[in-house]
């Protein structure tokens, strides 16, 4: 499968990289922490080729260029809103995976008129929504990165990316309750996000539905056939 070309758009404080494919309804694709738009190549060229897909490299990831001292999910969501405005997009669907799912929650809060249907894959709006084992691992890697950076390795971006997973995303329960955008939340049988947290999240958002995908984990859910079919059906169903 051929690689999609990278395109760039210059926003006030970032050169945002993205790849686009297809025509029709716009579908924005948001990757997870320390990943890039390349994880969605098959989504763009095969699974969701009936849409005009735009896969974005988040700030501090992939081929996007910016000078930052901190990354926040709030800033990431503003980057996506600004991208859509700059490209003249007035309506879009979203698939956000992991941190991309967290970004999508803020998109639903900030611009419900723009983002009309959202799929959040394994999101967590609070740090304590992460399983204890996963959180211990993230903290361990974070401490190792800080140590290596201190002795001379240039790891500032990696440290800032991992710090995202150690902070709440910046949305309250009341704000979640006020979301009116339709949201499909899906998660893996063996996920790094607590099932209880995901159920709570789905209960807080008025128009949210929740699906558990068997036989996969946080890292493999994206390529699970059942997950792809659920997402496709949700995005294509009549409003």
Buried (B, 14 or more C-beta within 10 A) or exposed (E): EEEBEBEBBEBEEBEBBBBBBBEEBBBBBBBBBBBBBBBBBBBBBEBBBBBBBBBBBBBBBBBBBBEBEEBBBBBBBBBBBBBBEEBEBEEBBBBBBBBBBBBBBBBBBBBBEBBBBBBBBBBBBBBEBBBEEBBEEBEEBBEEBBEBBEEEEEBEBBBBBBBBBEEBBBBEEEBBEBBEBBBBBBBBEBBBBBBEBBBBBBEBBEEBEBBBBEEBBBBEBBEBEBBBEBBBEBBEEEE
